């Protein structure tokens, strides 16, 4: 019997189907990127490197780059300090609440940064719930925790937003490590401490480095948290400076030059991240694995473990609960207390006359819903076509297609927004379209990460069996493979919808004053100290994120 290693040639339509999506992706991504970077190379229409030279050599740039790197490093270290102890406990001990804590730690993955900002203002602010509670308990006249609008607030918010990445990734990797090396070490006389130090820790290091680099990248490109919680120009980062030059000082050339610096740094970080990720893959054991035996928890261990769980739950849930609570509160008519009210929601939906920025709140919700729905509907078919190209082509083409689909992750959304802003400046009256396109480019990698792995899991024999029974290749794909991808497609669409609803980085850089979205109005309400109105909008956004969380957990259970 002759054995063939030749891969069966894919049907022509599967070869051609990804091409329109790939071309569209190239146009939608490269065109705004080119528009952004081109400004850095031209002065008054003439080619010049002066702007780039200033950006790369000026002491001001070096100061901003140093602060951006410094705050990202500290944020990553704090995220490690919070996440690693949890990963160790969840991986080694039989903790009944493991599923609960992992589920709670999934919440920040679906939270827009503007919600994190608002939650921290409401919970940790000078007049926030935490300070109010401490002042009542200890009979204090001044708030004991003055962290808002400071460097500490930036680091704390970044840790809140990102420590679950380390907790989840390291826990998952630790749980799947083959235990035979550890068992051999113990049999040969090594202590548990020596085994962990010389066997387990070196094997865990790639997952720790990989998750840390991912957190560092997110903190390096952070925008809304820095813009609001920083409280001043002394905490300017690269992304904030790009926005400031593009939209406030109108120095588009300078903004483009700073974008070039930011992209260069992000590419270096991504390169290191890919190296550590490959190391993780090489370290994985592909044969039969011995299931890790969970240790029983002692009484002291239970106290430590459940104290950690309670603190993490409070750390994550308290700011979000505070937003919801604040949206139903107002000063009493006598002015000497607070009372329950629906005032902010009545103003929001037009049942009561609104003042100030609340007037534009309902149109902002409408705009956000329409944009998010369009983005969700467009991202799913595009992701399917790109995922097909990544699966069906040869290994080199597959890698290139997948890399192209993930490229927007390498560029901050502020830079993408700047690119579309420069294009929109030349084409009047198309702001809405460009906001949709910017959101689509940002959302597509998220949907691809949901769809591509599931498509690759489907055995080719399913489609071949359908074709044997008389179905055409396209009908087999439509009636056999697409239904099996339903959960991944729904999950991807929901994530795209939620991302678009909460996206502020590109939107605030791109959108004009005539086009407002829910996060932009929230940002303006926070800036005008109308926290109750901002919390009413934030509660609506939390509801959207809640749906995302529930649907993602439900589809995971169905897949299992």
Backbone torsions as a table, in degrees:
resi	resn	phi	psi	omega
1	UNK	NA	126.4	-175.9
2	UNK	-83.4	131.0	180.0
3	UNK	-101.7	127.5	-177.4
4	UNK	-113.9	134.8	176.5
5	UNK	-100.2	3.9	-178.1
6	UNK	-75.8	127.0	179.4
7	UNK	-72.4	134.6	-178.7
8	UNK	-63.0	135.8	-177.9
9	UNK	-68.7	132.5	-179.1
10	UNK	-73.4	151.3	175.8
11	UNK	-57.3	152.3	-175.6
12	UNK	-58.2	-39.7	-176.4
13	UNK	-65.8	-30.8	177.8
14	UNK	-73.0	-26.0	176.0
15	UNK	-76.2	-37.9	-176.6
16	UNK	-85.4	-29.2	-173.8
17	UNK	-55.8	-41.4	-178.2
18	UNK	-70.2	-19.3	-171.3
19	UNK	-60.0	-48.9	179.1
20	UNK	-59.2	-41.1	-179.6
21	UNK	-65.6	-40.8	-179.3
22	UNK	-66.9	-42.4	177.6
23	UNK	-63.0	-42.6	178.9
24	UNK	-63.5	-42.6	178.6
25	UNK	-62.1	-41.8	177.7
26	UNK	-60.0	-45.5	-179.1
27	UNK	-65.2	-47.9	-174.9
28	UNK	-68.5	-25.5	-178.9
29	UNK	-97.1	-47.8	-174.1
30	UNK	-74.0	-35.4	-178.6
31	UNK	-60.8	-51.7	177.1
32	UNK	-66.1	-33.4	178.2
33	UNK	-65.6	-42.9	177.3
34	UNK	-63.6	-41.0	179.1
35	UNK	-60.8	-37.1	179.2
36	UNK	-69.7	-52.0	-173.4
37	UNK	-73.1	-28.4	-178.8
38	UNK	-61.1	-34.8	-179.5
39	UNK	-60.3	-27.9	-178.0
40	UNK	-74.3	-17.8	-174.9
41	UNK	-104.3	0.3	-177.6
42	UNK	-132.6	138.2	173.4
43	UNK	-126.9	119.5	-177.3
44	UNK	53.3	39.5	176.2
45	UNK	81.9	0.3	-179.1
46	UNK	-112.5	140.2	-179.7
47	UNK	-64.2	132.4	-179.2
48	UNK	-158.1	144.8	176.4
49	UNK	-102.1	8.8	-175.1
50	UNK	-63.0	-44.4	-178.2
51	UNK	-62.7	-42.7	179.5
52	UNK	-67.2	-40.6	179.4
53	UNK	-60.7	-42.2	178.4
54	UNK	-63.9	-43.3	-177.2
55	UNK	-64.2	-38.6	-175.4
56	UNK	-83.3	-22.8	-173.0
57	UNK	-110.8	-15.3	-174.9
58	UNK	-69.9	147.1	178.6
59	UNK	-65.4	-30.0	178.9
60	UNK	-64.5	-44.4	177.7
61	UNK	-62.5	-43.8	-179.7
62	UNK	-62.2	-36.9	178.2
63	UNK	-65.4	-45.2	179.9
64	UNK	-66.0	-43.2	-179.8
65	UNK	-63.6	-39.4	178.2
66	UNK	-64.6	-45.6	-179.2
67	UNK	-65.5	-41.2	178.8
68	UNK	-58.7	-45.1	-179.9
69	UNK	-68.5	-40.5	-177.2
70	UNK	-64.5	-47.6	-178.4
71	UNK	-68.5	-33.5	177.2
72	UNK	-67.4	-38.2	179.4
73	UNK	-66.3	-48.0	179.0
74	UNK	-63.7	-40.2	178.3
75	UNK	-61.9	-40.0	179.3
76	UNK	-66.9	-42.2	179.5
77	UNK	-63.7	-40.7	177.7
78	UNK	-67.1	-38.6	176.0
79	UNK	-61.4	-39.9	176.3
80	UNK	-64.8	-42.5	-178.5
81	UNK	-62.9	-32.3	179.3
82	UNK	-85.3	-40.3	-171.7
83	UNK	-80.8	-38.4	-174.2
84	UNK	-66.0	-42.9	176.6
85	UNK	-59.1	-38.5	177.5
86	UNK	-65.3	-41.3	178.9
87	UNK	-62.9	-39.9	178.9
88	UNK	-64.6	-46.5	-178.6
89	UNK	-64.6	-45.8	-176.3
90	UNK	-68.1	-27.8	-177.6
91	UNK	-86.0	-23.8	-172.3
92	UNK	-111.8	-18.9	-175.0
93	UNK	-119.0	150.5	179.8
94	UNK	-82.1	82.6	-177.8
95	UNK	-100.8	120.4	-175.3
96	UNK	-64.8	-28.7	-175.8
97	UNK	-89.2	16.1	-176.6
98	UNK	-58.5	-47.3	-178.8
99	UNK	-62.5	-37.3	179.5
100	UNK	-64.3	-48.2	-176.2
101	UNK	-67.6	-36.6	177.0
102	UNK	-67.5	-36.2	177.9
103	UNK	-66.8	-43.3	178.8
104	UNK	-63.1	-39.0	-178.7
105	UNK	-73.6	-8.0	174.1
106	UNK	-78.3	-22.2	-174.1
107	UNK	-57.0	-48.3	179.8
108	UNK	-59.4	-22.7	178.5
109	UNK	-63.2	-28.2	-176.2
110	UNK	-109.2	11.3	-179.9
111	UNK	-94.1	126.9	171.9
112	UNK	-66.7	150.7	-177.2
113	UNK	-62.8	-29.8	-179.9
114	UNK	-65.5	-30.6	176.1
115	UNK	-69.8	-38.3	176.7
116	UNK	-61.2	-44.9	178.9
117	UNK	-59.6	-51.2	-177.9
118	UNK	-62.7	-43.5	179.7
119	UNK	-60.1	-39.6	179.4
120	UNK	-70.0	-36.8	177.9
121	UNK	-63.9	-45.2	-175.2
122	UNK	-73.1	-36.8	-175.7
123	UNK	-89.9	-42.4	-174.2
124	UNK	-101.6	-2.4	-178.1
125	UNK	-64.7	166.1	-179.8
126	UNK	-56.8	-35.0	176.6
127	UNK	-106.2	19.0	-177.4
128	UNK	-76.1	175.9	-175.8
129	UNK	-62.2	-40.7	-176.6
130	UNK	-66.6	-48.1	179.5
131	UNK	-65.9	-38.0	178.1
132	UNK	-61.7	-43.0	179.1
133	UNK	-64.7	-46.1	-180.0
134	UNK	-64.0	-37.5	179.2
135	UNK	-66.1	-36.2	178.1
136	UNK	-72.7	-41.3	-178.0
137	UNK	-65.0	-44.4	-174.7
138	UNK	-102.8	9.9	177.5
139	UNK	53.5	50.2	-178.8
140	UNK	-97.1	150.3	177.8
141	UNK	-92.7	-28.8	-179.3
142	UNK	-115.1	149.1	178.4
143	UNK	-63.6	129.9	-177.1
144	UNK	-76.2	-26.4	-177.9
145	UNK	-109.9	97.9	178.8
146	UNK	-104.8	81.9	-175.8
147	UNK	-114.4	-14.8	-174.8
148	UNK	-69.0	150.9	-179.3
149	UNK	55.3	50.2	-178.2
150	UNK	-150.0	173.7	177.6
151	UNK	-63.2	-37.1	179.5
152	UNK	-62.5	-37.8	-179.9
153	UNK	-64.8	-39.0	178.7
154	UNK	-61.9	-49.1	-177.5
155	UNK	-64.5	-43.4	-178.8
156	UNK	-64.5	-43.2	179.6
157	UNK	-65.6	-40.3	177.5
158	UNK	-64.1	-40.0	178.2
159	UNK	-64.1	-42.6	177.2
160	UNK	-57.9	-43.3	-174.6
161	UNK	-73.1	-29.3	-166.6
162	UNK	-119.4	-17.8	-177.7
163	UNK	-61.4	-29.6	176.6
164	UNK	-61.1	-25.8	176.7
165	UNK	-61.6	-47.5	179.8
166	UNK	-66.9	-45.0	-179.9
167	UNK	-58.6	-48.1	-176.9
168	UNK	-70.2	-47.3	-176.0
169	UNK	-67.2	-44.4	-178.7
170	UNK	-69.5	-40.5	178.4
171	UNK	-60.9	-46.5	-180.0
172	UNK	-61.7	-44.7	-178.9
173	UNK	-67.1	-42.8	-179.7
174	UNK	-62.3	-42.5	-179.9
175	UNK	-62.6	-30.9	-174.5
176	UNK	-96.0	1.4	177.0
177	UNK	-68.0	134.2	176.3
178	UNK	-68.6	136.3	-170.8
179	UNK	-93.6	1.6	-173.3
180	UNK	-67.6	-33.2	177.4
181	UNK	-65.9	-43.1	178.4
182	UNK	-62.5	-43.1	-179.7
183	UNK	-64.5	-40.0	177.6
184	UNK	-63.6	-40.3	179.3
185	UNK	-62.1	-44.8	-179.6
186	UNK	-67.0	-39.2	178.7
187	UNK	-63.1	-34.4	-178.8
188	UNK	-84.0	9.1	170.8
189	UNK	102.1	-0.4	178.8
190	UNK	-73.1	147.4	176.0
191	UNK	-77.4	168.2	178.8
192	UNK	-63.5	-38.3	178.7
193	UNK	-64.6	-43.0	178.6
194	UNK	-66.1	-39.8	179.2
195	UNK	-62.9	-43.3	179.5
196	UNK	-66.0	-41.2	-175.3
197	UNK	-70.5	-42.6	-171.2
198	UNK	-100.5	-17.9	-177.7
199	UNK	-112.7	-56.5	-173.3
200	UNK	-72.6	-48.2	-174.6
201	UNK	-60.6	-45.9	176.9
202	UNK	-60.0	-32.0	179.4
203	UNK	-76.8	-27.6	177.8
204	UNK	-81.0	-22.0	-172.7
205	UNK	-54.2	-43.5	178.6
206	UNK	-58.4	-39.4	179.3
207	UNK	-68.6	-36.3	178.3
208	UNK	-67.7	-45.0	178.9
209	UNK	-65.3	-42.2	-178.5
210	UNK	-62.8	-48.7	179.3
211	UNK	-66.6	-35.6	179.2
212	UNK	-65.8	-41.6	178.8
213	UNK	-65.2	-37.0	177.7
214	UNK	-65.0	-44.0	177.0
215	UNK	-63.2	-43.9	179.1
216	UNK	-58.5	-42.0	179.0
217	UNK	-62.1	-45.2	-180.0
218	UNK	-63.9	-38.7	179.7
219	UNK	-73.1	-34.7	178.9
220	UNK	-64.1	-38.0	-178.2
221	UNK	-98.2	12.6	179.3
222	UNK	-61.8	144.2	-176.6
223	UNK	-130.3	-64.1	-173.7
224	UNK	-62.3	-40.0	179.7
225	UNK	-62.2	-44.4	179.2
226	UNK	-67.1	-43.6	-174.5
227	UNK	-61.3	-41.0	-175.1
228	UNK	-95.2	-51.0	-173.1
229	UNK	-78.4	-19.6	178.4
230	UNK	-65.2	-39.9	173.5
231	UNK	77.2	8.1	179.0
232	UNK	175.9	167.0	-177.6
233	UNK	-66.6	-17.4	179.6
234	UNK	-66.8	-15.5	179.9
235	UNK	-112.1	34.5	179.3
236	UNK	-74.5	133.5	175.6
237	UNK	-111.9	178.4	-178.3
238	UNK	-58.8	-45.1	-176.8
239	UNK	-67.2	-40.8	178.5
240	UNK	-65.5	-38.3	179.2
241	UNK	-67.2	-38.1	176.2
242	UNK	-60.1	-46.9	178.8
243	UNK	-62.8	-44.5	-177.4
244	UNK	-61.8	-43.7	-179.1
245	UNK	-70.3	-35.9	-177.1
246	UNK	-74.9	-42.7	-169.8
247	UNK	-108.9	-18.2	-176.8
248	UNK	-107.2	-54.4	-179.8
249	UNK	-91.0	-7.5	178.8
250	UNK	58.7	30.3	175.1
251	UNK	-91.2	79.2	-174.5
252	UNK	-67.2	-36.1	177.5
253	UNK	-63.5	-44.6	177.9
254	UNK	-64.0	-40.4	178.0
255	UNK	-61.1	-41.3	179.6
256	UNK	-66.3	-39.1	178.9
257	UNK	-65.2	-41.9	177.1
258	UNK	-65.9	-34.7	176.7
259	UNK	-62.6	-38.1	178.6
260	UNK	-63.9	-42.4	177.4
261	UNK	-62.0	-45.4	-179.2
262	UNK	-62.3	-43.9	179.6
263	UNK	-62.0	-41.7	179.0
264	UNK	-59.7	-44.5	179.1
265	UNK	-65.2	-42.6	-179.3
266	UNK	-63.3	-38.2	178.9
267	UNK	-65.9	-37.2	176.8
268	UNK	-64.1	-44.7	179.6
269	UNK	-63.2	-42.9	-180.0
270	UNK	-65.7	-36.3	177.2
271	UNK	-61.5	-46.0	177.9
272	UNK	-65.1	-37.7	178.4
273	UNK	-63.0	-43.0	178.6
274	UNK	-63.8	-36.9	177.7
275	UNK	-62.5	-46.3	-179.4
276	UNK	-68.6	-34.3	177.9
277	UNK	-65.6	-41.5	176.9
278	UNK	-62.7	-38.3	177.8
279	UNK	-62.8	-38.9	176.4
280	UNK	-60.5	-44.3	-178.6
281	UNK	-65.0	-41.6	179.8
282	UNK	-65.6	-31.5	-178.6
283	UNK	-78.3	-16.2	-177.9
284	UNK	-68.1	141.1	178.6
285	UNK	-92.8	127.1	-174.3
286	UNK	-98.9	-5.6	179.1
287	UNK	-90.2	-157.4	179.9
288	UNK	-72.4	131.5	-176.3
289	UNK	-108.0	142.5	176.3
290	UNK	-88.2	127.1	-177.4
291	UNK	-65.4	135.1	-178.4
292	UNK	-68.9	132.0	178.8
293	UNK	-85.3	122.3	-180.0
294	UNK	-80.6	135.2	-179.4
295	UNK	-80.2	143.8	173.5
296	UNK	-67.9	149.2	-176.2
297	UNK	-95.0	126.5	176.4
298	UNK	-72.5	172.7	-179.9
299	UNK	-61.1	-46.1	178.3
300	UNK	-65.0	-39.6	178.4
301	UNK	-62.6	-39.2	177.9
302	UNK	-63.2	-41.4	179.2
303	UNK	-62.0	-45.2	179.9
304	UNK	-65.0	-46.9	-176.4
305	UNK	-63.1	-47.7	-176.7
306	UNK	-75.5	-25.1	171.9
307	UNK	-65.1	-42.9	177.5
308	UNK	-61.6	-45.6	-178.8
309	UNK	-61.9	-43.9	-180.0
310	UNK	-64.0	-44.7	-179.5
311	UNK	-63.3	-42.2	179.0
312	UNK	-65.2	-42.8	179.5
313	UNK	-61.4	-42.9	177.9
314	UNK	-65.0	-44.1	-179.0
315	UNK	-56.9	-39.2	-177.4
316	UNK	-85.9	-46.2	-170.5
317	UNK	-83.5	-33.7	-173.9
318	UNK	-57.9	-46.4	178.1
319	UNK	-61.2	-36.6	-179.3
320	UNK	-72.3	-40.6	177.0
321	UNK	-63.6	-36.4	179.6
322	UNK	-62.9	-38.6	178.2
323	UNK	-61.2	-47.2	-178.7
324	UNK	-63.2	-44.8	-179.2
325	UNK	-62.9	-42.8	-177.7
326	UNK	-64.4	-28.8	-178.3
327	UNK	-70.3	-14.3	-179.7
328	UNK	-110.6	14.3	-177.4
329	UNK	-119.4	151.5	174.9
330	UNK	-157.0	160.7	176.3
331	UNK	-64.5	140.5	179.1
332	UNK	-67.6	159.6	-177.8
333	UNK	-61.1	-27.5	177.1
334	UNK	-79.6	-15.1	177.0
335	UNK	80.1	10.2	-177.1
336	UNK	-113.4	18.6	-179.6
337	UNK	-177.1	-169.6	177.7
338	UNK	-121.7	157.0	-178.8
339	UNK	-142.8	159.1	176.6
340	UNK	-71.5	138.7	-179.2
341	UNK	-154.8	154.5	171.8
342	UNK	-108.1	15.2	-174.1
343	UNK	-55.0	-45.2	-172.9
344	UNK	-69.1	-33.4	177.1
345	UNK	-74.8	-34.3	176.8
346	UNK	-65.3	-41.6	176.3
347	UNK	-65.8	-38.9	-177.3
348	UNK	-61.4	-45.0	-175.1
349	UNK	-99.9	12.2	172.4
350	UNK	81.5	10.9	177.5
351	UNK	-80.8	-10.3	178.1
352	UNK	-145.0	141.4	-177.5
353	UNK	-61.8	133.5	-177.6
354	UNK	-107.1	161.0	178.0
355	UNK	-127.9	160.8	175.7
356	UNK	62.6	-140.7	-175.3
357	UNK	-71.5	-17.0	179.7
358	UNK	-65.6	-19.4	179.0
359	UNK	-61.6	-37.0	-176.9
360	UNK	-94.0	10.2	-175.2
361	UNK	-70.0	-46.1	-177.3
362	UNK	-65.6	-44.8	173.8
363	UNK	-57.8	-33.1	178.5
364	UNK	-66.2	-41.2	176.9
365	UNK	-62.8	-43.8	179.3
366	UNK	-60.8	-46.7	179.1
367	UNK	-60.1	-44.8	-178.7
368	UNK	-63.1	-41.5	-180.0
369	UNK	-64.2	-43.6	-179.4
370	UNK	-65.4	-47.0	-179.5
371	UNK	-61.9	-45.7	-178.2
372	UNK	-63.8	-39.1	179.5
373	UNK	-65.3	-43.6	178.5
374	UNK	-62.4	-44.3	-179.8
375	UNK	-61.6	-43.4	179.7
376	UNK	-63.2	-43.3	-178.1
377	UNK	-68.5	-34.4	-179.7
378	UNK	-80.7	-35.3	-173.8
379	UNK	-69.2	-31.6	-177.2
380	UNK	-66.6	-54.8	178.7
381	UNK	-63.0	-35.6	177.5
382	UNK	-63.7	-42.7	-179.1
383	UNK	-66.0	-37.2	177.9
384	UNK	-61.4	-45.8	-178.3
385	UNK	-64.8	-42.2	178.7
386	UNK	-67.5	-40.3	180.0
387	UNK	-64.0	-37.8	176.8
388	UNK	-61.5	-43.9	178.2
389	UNK	-62.2	-38.4	179.9
390	UNK	-69.1	-27.9	-178.1
391	UNK	-89.8	-39.9	-168.5
392	UNK	-87.5	-21.2	-175.4
393	UNK	-80.5	176.5	175.3
394	UNK	-69.1	169.6	-170.1
395	UNK	-58.5	-41.1	-178.8
396	UNK	-68.2	-49.0	179.4
397	UNK	-62.1	-40.0	179.2
398	UNK	-60.2	-44.9	179.7
399	UNK	-64.3	-41.1	180.0
400	UNK	-65.6	-41.6	179.9
401	UNK	-65.2	-43.8	179.9
402	UNK	-65.8	-39.4	177.5
403	UNK	-62.1	-41.4	179.0
404	UNK	-62.0	-42.7	179.4
405	UNK	-63.8	-29.6	-178.1
406	UNK	-95.4	-4.6	-177.1
407	UNK	-55.3	-38.4	179.6
408	UNK	-56.9	-22.3	176.9
409	UNK	-67.5	-24.1	-178.4
410	UNK	-80.4	-13.0	-177.6
411	UNK	-116.7	130.6	-179.5
412	UNK	-65.7	151.1	-178.3
413	UNK	-66.2	-24.0	175.5
414	UNK	-63.6	-41.8	-179.9
415	UNK	-68.9	-39.6	176.0
416	UNK	-61.9	-43.5	177.5
417	UNK	-62.3	-39.7	178.5
418	UNK	-62.8	-41.7	179.1
419	UNK	-60.3	-46.1	178.9
420	UNK	-69.7	-29.4	175.9
421	UNK	-64.6	-41.9	179.0
422	UNK	-66.1	-37.5	177.6
423	UNK	-69.9	-43.4	-178.2
424	UNK	-63.8	-28.4	179.7
425	UNK	-64.2	-24.6	179.8
426	UNK	-92.1	-16.4	-178.2
427	UNK	-123.4	104.3	-173.8
428	UNK	-74.1	147.2	171.6
429	UNK	76.2	19.5	-178.5
430	UNK	-123.8	24.3	-177.3
431	UNK	-58.5	-42.5	-179.2
432	UNK	-59.6	-45.4	-179.5
433	UNK	-60.5	-42.9	-177.2
434	UNK	-71.4	-32.1	173.9
435	UNK	-63.2	-43.9	177.5
436	UNK	-59.6	-45.6	-178.3
437	UNK	-65.3	-40.7	178.3
438	UNK	-62.9	-45.1	178.7
439	UNK	-63.5	-37.7	-179.4
440	UNK	-63.0	-44.4	179.2
441	UNK	-63.9	-38.7	-179.7
442	UNK	-71.0	-35.7	-175.7
443	UNK	-79.7	-29.0	-171.6
444	UNK	-57.0	-44.2	177.7
445	UNK	-59.9	-34.4	178.7
446	UNK	-64.1	-43.4	179.7
447	UNK	-68.5	-40.1	178.9
448	UNK	-60.7	-39.9	179.3
449	UNK	-66.0	-21.7	176.9
450	UNK	-85.4	-37.9	-171.4
451	UNK	-88.8	-45.3	-171.9
452	UNK	-58.0	-48.7	179.3
453	UNK	-60.6	-38.1	-179.0
454	UNK	-69.5	-36.9	177.8
455	UNK	-65.3	-38.7	-180.0
456	UNK	-68.7	-25.9	179.6
457	UNK	-71.7	-24.2	-176.1
458	UNK	-70.3	123.0	179.3
459	UNK	-69.4	141.9	-179.9
460	UNK	-62.4	-23.1	-177.5
461	UNK	-63.4	-26.4	179.2
462	UNK	-62.8	-49.7	179.4
463	UNK	-65.7	-39.8	-179.8
464	UNK	-64.3	-37.4	178.5
465	UNK	-64.8	-42.0	178.6
466	UNK	-63.4	-39.8	179.1
467	UNK	-68.5	-33.4	176.9
468	UNK	-62.9	-32.6	179.6
469	UNK	-83.9	5.5	173.4
470	UNK	109.4	-3.5	179.6
471	UNK	-77.9	144.8	174.2
472	UNK	-71.5	160.1	179.2
473	UNK	-55.4	-41.3	-179.7
474	UNK	-67.9	-41.9	179.1
475	UNK	-65.3	-37.7	177.2
476	UNK	-62.4	-42.3	178.5
477	UNK	-65.0	-42.6	-176.3
478	UNK	-70.5	-40.0	-173.3
479	UNK	-95.2	-18.1	-178.3
480	UNK	-108.7	-54.3	-173.0
481	UNK	-78.8	-43.6	-178.3
482	UNK	-59.3	-45.9	177.4
483	UNK	-59.4	-34.3	178.6
484	UNK	-71.8	-19.7	177.8
485	UNK	-93.0	4.2	-172.7
486	UNK	-54.4	-46.8	-177.3
487	UNK	-63.7	-42.0	179.1
488	UNK	-65.9	-38.8	179.7
489	UNK	-67.9	-42.1	178.3
490	UNK	-64.1	-45.5	179.7
491	UNK	-61.2	-44.8	178.8
492	UNK	-62.7	-42.5	179.6
493	UNK	-64.5	-41.3	179.6
494	UNK	-64.7	-42.0	178.5
495	UNK	-65.0	-40.2	177.5
496	UNK	-62.9	-42.3	179.0
497	UNK	-61.1	-48.8	-178.8
498	UNK	-65.1	-40.5	178.4
499	UNK	-59.5	-45.2	-179.0
500	UNK	-65.6	-40.2	179.3
501	UNK	-60.1	-36.6	-175.6
502	UNK	-101.6	0.7	-175.1
503	UNK	-70.3	125.9	179.6
504	UNK	-124.2	-30.0	-173.1
505	UNK	-58.6	-56.8	179.7
506	UNK	-71.5	-35.6	-174.2
507	UNK	-66.5	-44.5	-177.9
508	UNK	-69.9	-26.5	176.6
509	UNK	-77.1	-32.0	-171.7
510	UNK	-97.9	-45.8	-168.6
511	UNK	-67.7	148.1	175.7
512	UNK	-89.1	174.8	179.6
513	UNK	-66.4	-18.5	-179.0
514	UNK	-83.4	-16.2	-179.5
515	UNK	-120.6	109.6	-179.9
516	UNK	-117.7	147.4	176.1
517	UNK	-120.4	172.2	-176.5
518	UNK	-57.3	-48.4	179.3
519	UNK	-62.9	-34.6	-180.0
520	UNK	-66.5	-43.9	177.5
521	UNK	-63.7	-39.7	176.4
522	UNK	-59.6	-44.0	179.0
523	UNK	-61.2	-41.6	-179.9
524	UNK	-70.3	-36.2	177.5
525	UNK	-66.6	-39.4	176.1
526	UNK	-62.3	-42.8	179.4
527	UNK	-64.8	-28.6	178.7
528	UNK	-96.4	9.6	177.2
529	UNK	63.8	22.7	172.8
530	UNK	-91.1	73.8	-174.1
531	UNK	-70.1	-31.9	-179.8
532	UNK	-65.1	-44.0	177.5
533	UNK	-64.9	-40.8	178.0
534	UNK	-63.0	-36.7	179.9
535	UNK	-69.7	-33.7	176.3
536	UNK	-63.0	-43.9	175.6
537	UNK	-66.5	-39.6	179.2
538	UNK	-63.1	-35.6	178.6
539	UNK	-64.2	-38.5	176.7
540	UNK	-63.3	-41.7	179.2
541	UNK	-67.0	-36.5	176.5
542	UNK	-62.7	-39.1	178.3
543	UNK	-61.2	-41.2	177.7
544	UNK	-63.4	-45.3	179.1
545	UNK	-63.9	-35.6	177.0
546	UNK	-62.1	-41.2	177.2
547	UNK	-62.6	-42.4	178.0
548	UNK	-59.1	-46.5	-178.8
549	UNK	-61.5	-47.2	-177.9
550	UNK	-64.9	-44.7	-179.5
551	UNK	-64.8	-42.2	-179.0
552	UNK	-64.6	-41.6	178.1
553	UNK	-66.8	-37.7	-180.0
554	UNK	-66.1	-43.7	179.9
555	UNK	-68.0	-31.5	175.3
556	UNK	-63.0	-43.8	-179.4
557	UNK	-65.6	-37.5	178.2
558	UNK	-65.1	-42.3	-179.9
559	UNK	-62.1	-39.6	179.2
560	UNK	-66.7	NA	NA
